Amino acid sequence: MSVAELPGQQGLHLLYSDHHGWLKGWLYKGLGNAADAADMAHDVFLRLLVKPASRGFSSPVDARAYLCAMARGMCVDLWRRREVERAWLDTLAAQPEPFEPSPEFRMMVIERILEIGAVLARLSDKAQKAFVTRRGRSASRAAPRPRRRRRRAKWCSTPCCSTWTTPMAR
């Protein structure tokens, strides 16, 4: 009996029992870490449980191809998240010693960066470049510039002078 012929939970159980070990080994080759491979394999099946495949699998080859495609996408998400976390930790390391944000703040910043990345991924290349260029310029100007005090013009109060002057610097 193929997976396509079985109702939801039984089909998923059969798919899990037939392909979990294989998927974990395949992920281990790509990730190089047994713990990450096991987590990712379970996450793939958890995602299948939450959002089942739109069609059944007529053969084990189809099932493995679908599982590989899901796992590959989830690995890309994992690598992207780790890259963002690494960049954030590098930024924190460059901060002065007294600055130590809370773990909640760190997670909030990382989540926000990932949300921005997801929104940018939906834009055209031209729009992405415009956004990054604009934000890069404003970030370089984010440091406060020393402000020059503007001298206010005042009327000279001496009777001999009838012109605008600026106060003398003290």
TAURDA-V356179 format. One record per backbone hydrogen bond with DSSP energy under -1.0 kcal/mol. NH is the residue of the N-H (numbers start at 1). CO is the residue of the C=O. E is the energy in kcal/mol with one decimal. If there is no record, write none. Layout:
# TAURDA-V356179
nh->NH co->CO e->E
nh->NH co->CO e->E
This chain:
# TAURDA-V356179
nh->4 co->57 e->-1.2
nh->5 co->2 e->-1.0
nh->11 co->7 e->-2.8
nh->12 co->8 e->-2.3
nh->13 co->9 e->-2.5
nh->14 co->10 e->-2.5
nh->15 co->11 e->-2.5
nh->16 co->12 e->-2.9
nh->17 co->13 e->-2.8
nh->18 co->14 e->-2.2
nh->19 co->15 e->-2.2
nh->20 co->16 e->-2.4
nh->23 co->19 e->-2.8
nh->24 co->20 e->-2.7
nh->25 co->21 e->-2.1
nh->26 co->22 e->-2.4
nh->27 co->23 e->-2.7
nh->28 co->24 e->-2.2
nh->29 co->25 e->-1.7
nh->30 co->26 e->-1.2
nh->31 co->27 e->-3.3
nh->32 co->28 e->-2.5
nh->37 co->33 e->-2.3
nh->38 co->34 e->-2.4
nh->39 co->35 e->-2.5
nh->40 co->36 e->-2.8
nh->41 co->37 e->-2.4
nh->42 co->38 e->-2.1
nh->43 co->39 e->-2.4
nh->44 co->40 e->-2.2
nh->45 co->41 e->-1.7
nh->46 co->42 e->-2.4
nh->47 co->43 e->-2.5
nh->48 co->44 e->-1.9
nh->49 co->45 e->-1.9
nh->50 co->46 e->-2.3
nh->51 co->47 e->-3.2
nh->63 co->59 e->-2.0
nh->64 co->60 e->-2.6
nh->65 co->61 e->-2.2
nh->66 co->62 e->-2.3
nh->67 co->63 e->-2.6
nh->68 co->64 e->-2.7
nh->69 co->65 e->-2.2
nh->70 co->66 e->-2.3
nh->71 co->67 e->-2.8
nh->72 co->68 e->-2.9
nh->73 co->69 e->-2.0
nh->74 co->70 e->-2.2
nh->75 co->71 e->-2.4
nh->76 co->72 e->-2.1
nh->77 co->73 e->-1.9
nh->78 co->74 e->-2.2
nh->79 co->75 e->-3.0
nh->80 co->76 e->-2.5
nh->81 co->77 e->-2.5
nh->82 co->78 e->-2.5
nh->83 co->79 e->-2.1
nh->84 co->80 e->-2.2
nh->85 co->81 e->-2.7
nh->86 co->82 e->-2.6
nh->87 co->83 e->-2.3
nh->88 co->84 e->-2.4
nh->89 co->85 e->-2.7
nh->90 co->86 e->-2.2
nh->91 co->87 e->-2.0
nh->92 co->88 e->-2.4
nh->93 co->89 e->-2.3
nh->94 co->90 e->-1.3
nh->95 co->92 e->-1.2
nh->99 co->96 e->-1.5
nh->106 co->102 e->-2.3
nh->107 co->103 e->-2.4
nh->108 co->104 e->-2.2
nh->109 co->105 e->-2.5
nh->110 co->106 e->-2.5
nh->111 co->107 e->-2.7
nh->112 co->108 e->-2.3
nh->113 co->109 e->-2.4
nh->114 co->110 e->-2.3
nh->115 co->111 e->-2.3
nh->116 co->112 e->-2.4
nh->117 co->113 e->-2.4
nh->118 co->114 e->-2.2
nh->119 co->115 e->-2.2
nh->120 co->116 e->-2.7
nh->121 co->117 e->-2.0
nh->123 co->120 e->-1.5
nh->128 co->124 e->-2.5
nh->129 co->125 e->-2.5
nh->130 co->126 e->-2.2
nh->131 co->127 e->-2.4
nh->132 co->128 e->-2.7
nh->133 co->129 e->-2.7
nh->134 co->130 e->-2.4
nh->135 co->131 e->-2.9
nh->136 co->132 e->-2.5
nh->137 co->133 e->-2.1
nh->138 co->134 e->-2.2
nh->139 co->135 e->-2.2
nh->140 co->136 e->-1.7
nh->141 co->137 e->-1.1
nh->142 co->139 e->-1.1
nh->154 co->165 e->-2.5
nh->156 co->163 e->-1.3
nh->161 co->158 e->-1.3
nh->165 co->154 e->-2.1
